[in-house]
Amino acid sequence: MLIRTLALLLALCCAPLAWSQTPAAPAAAQAEKPNAALTTRLALRDLWVEHIFWVRNYALANQNGKAAQAETAAKEVVANATAIANSLQPLYGQPAADQMLKLLAGHWGAIKDYSDAGVAKDAAKQKAAMDTLVSNAKAIAAFLAKANPYLPEDTLVTLLSAHGGHHISQIDQFAKMDYAGEAKTWHAMREHILGVADALAGALVKQFPEKF
């Protein structure tokens, strides 16, 4: 389902707008056509929720010593990051998609390092991973703000830093077996990432109105 949704998103971004070339269709026919802005918003929501889902799976499996499960989750995190990066390609080009993938790899690498260091009980490595996560959030914010004038860098830093904080809290709660606390973090994390996805989608609609 996610792949079909993403494919539709890419097709909508790349295709010329039919209504700009042909007479307006009857209201009933127009209502049946997919809303490109809504489709984009939902596609980005799916992609980003999948991100937190697979990262959570890795953190939990890693904490519980389930190596095969952790390895599978890690592969899914990378596949999802590739899908998120490639969603930029129709609008910003392949170099931008490649750069986004590199930045997302840095985000995931910092989270994974924090989780791994927690299992190893290495506080110094956890601190280094947190520092990397913070600097990576700033790098992603700078990249997106440069690409889209409707994404203020300061706002992005705040949003992405909070997102990273959710990952850290979740990993710490798994380590303490605080599953009730982690459930609350998951709900907050999910709501927050939906807000991030909506902000990105809204900025795309403003920057490329001819596509939506």
C-alpha positions in Angstrom: 0.0 0.0 0.0 2.8 2.4 0.9 4.6 1.7 -2.4 1.4 2.4 -4.4 0.8 5.6 -2.4 4.4 6.8 -3.0 4.2 5.9 -6.7 1.0 8.0 -7.0 2.8 10.9 -5.2 5.6 10.8 -7.7 3.3 10.5 -10.6 1.3 13.5 -9.5 4.4 15.6 -9.0 5.8 14.8 -12.4 2.7 14.8 -14.5 1.4 18.1 -16.1 -1.9 19.3 -14.7 -4.7 18.2 -17.0 -7.0 21.0 -16.0 -4.6 23.6 -17.3 -4.9 22.1 -20.8 -8.5 21.0 -21.1 -11.9 22.6 -20.3 -13.1 22.2 -16.7 -14.8 18.9 -16.1 -18.2 18.6 -14.4 -18.2 19.0 -10.7 -19.0 15.3 -10.2 -16.1 14.2 -12.3 -13.7 16.6 -10.6 -14.7 15.2 -7.2 -13.6 11.8 -8.3 -10.1 12.9 -9.2 -7.4 12.5 -6.5 -6.5 15.6 -4.6 -2.7 16.0 -5.2 -2.1 18.0 -2.0 -4.0 15.5 0.1 -2.4 12.5 -1.5 1.1 14.1 -0.9 0.2 14.8 2.7 -1.0 11.2 3.3 2.0 9.7 1.5 4.5 11.7 3.6 2.6 10.7 6.8 2.9 7.1 5.8 6.6 7.4 5.1 7.5 9.1 8.4 5.3 6.9 10.6 7.0 3.9 9.0 10.3 5.5 10.0 9.5 5.7 13.7 7.9 2.2 13.5 11.0 0.5 12.3 13.4 2.5 14.4 11.2 1.5 17.5 11.4 -2.2 16.3 15.2 -2.0 16.1 15.5 -0.4 19.6 13.3 -2.9 21.2 14.8 -6.0 19.5 18.3 -4.6 20.3 17.5 -4.1 23.9 16.1 -7.6 24.2 19.1 -9.3 22.4 17.1 -10.4 19.4 19.7 -10.0 16.7 17.7 -11.4 13.8 14.8 -9.1 14.5 17.1 -6.1 15.0 18.9 -6.8 11.7 15.6 -7.0 9.8 14.3 -3.8 11.4 17.6 -2.0 10.5 17.2 -3.0 6.8 13.7 -1.6 6.9 14.9 1.6 8.4 17.3 2.0 5.5 14.7 1.1 2.9 12.3 3.6 4.3 15.0 6.4 4.4 15.6 5.7 0.7 11.9 6.0 0.0 11.7 9.3 1.9 14.7 10.7 0.0 13.4 9.5 -3.4 10.2 11.3 -2.7 12.1 14.6 -3.3 13.5 13.6 -6.6 10.5 14.6 -8.9 10.6 18.2 -7.5 14.2 18.8 -6.5 16.2 16.3 -8.7 18.4 13.3 -7.9 21.3 15.2 -6.3 18.9 16.6 -3.7 17.5 13.1 -3.1 21.0 11.7 -2.7 21.9 14.4 -0.2 18.7 13.8 1.8 19.5 10.1 1.9 23.0 10.9 3.2 21.5 13.1 6.0 18.8 10.5 6.9 21.6 7.9 7.1 23.3 10.2 9.6 20.1 10.5 11.6 19.6 6.7 11.7 23.3 6.1 12.4 23.2 8.3 15.5 20.1 6.6 16.8 21.5 3.2 16.2 24.8 4.1 17.9 22.8 5.4 20.9 20.9 2.2 21.2 24.0 0.0 20.7 25.9 2.0 23.3 23.0 1.7 25.8 23.0 -2.1 25.4 26.8 -2.0 26.0 26.4 0.4 28.9 28.8 2.8 27.4 27.8 6.3 28.5 30.6 8.1 26.6 29.4 6.6 23.3 25.9 7.4 24.1 26.9 11.1 24.7 28.7 11.1 21.4 25.7 9.7 19.6 23.5 12.3 21.1 25.8 15.1 19.9 25.8 13.6 16.4 22.0 13.5 16.5 21.8 17.2 17.4 24.3 18.3 14.7 22.5 16.1 12.2 19.1 17.7 13.0 20.7 21.1 12.3 22.2 19.8 9.0 18.8 18.5 7.8 17.1 21.7 8.8 19.6 23.8 6.8 19.2 21.5 3.8 15.4 21.6 3.7 15.3 25.4 4.5 17.6 26.1 1.6 15.5 23.9 -0.8 12.2 25.4 0.3 11.6 29.0 1.4 8.4 27.9 3.2 10.4 25.8 5.7 12.1 28.2 8.3 15.3 26.8 9.5 14.8 27.6 13.1 11.4 26.0 13.1 12.9 22.9 11.5 15.7 22.7 14.1 13.0 22.7 16.8 10.9 20.1 15.1 13.7 17.7 14.3 15.4 18.1 17.7 12.1 17.2 19.4 11.9 14.2 17.1 15.4 13.1 18.0 14.5 13.5 21.7 11.6 11.1 21.3 14.0 8.5 19.9 16.3 8.9 22.9 13.5 8.8 25.4 12.1 5.7 23.9 15.5 3.9 23.9 16.1 4.9 27.5 12.6 3.6 28.5 13.2 0.3 26.9 16.5 0.0 28.8 14.6 0.6 32.1 11.7 -1.7 31.0 9.4 1.3 31.5 6.9 0.1 29.0 4.1 2.3 30.2 6.3 5.4 29.8 7.4 4.2 26.4 3.7 3.9 25.3 3.2 7.5 26.2 6.4 8.5 24.3 5.2 6.5 21.2 1.9 8.3 21.2 3.6 11.7 21.5 6.2 10.7 18.8 3.6 9.6 16.4 1.6 12.8 16.7 4.7 14.9 16.4 6.0 13.1 13.3 2.5 13.6 11.7 3.0 17.3 12.3 6.4 17.2 10.7 5.0 15.4 7.6 2.2 17.9 7.4 4.6 20.8 7.6 6.7 19.3 4.8 3.7 18.6 2.6 2.3 22.1 3.2 5.6 23.7 2.2 5.7 21.7 -1.0 2.2 22.8 -2.0 3.2 26.4 -1.4 6.4 26.2 -3.3 5.0 24.2 -6.3 1.3 25.3 -6.6 1.3 24.3 -10.3 1.7 20.7 -9.2 -1.2 20.7 -6.8 
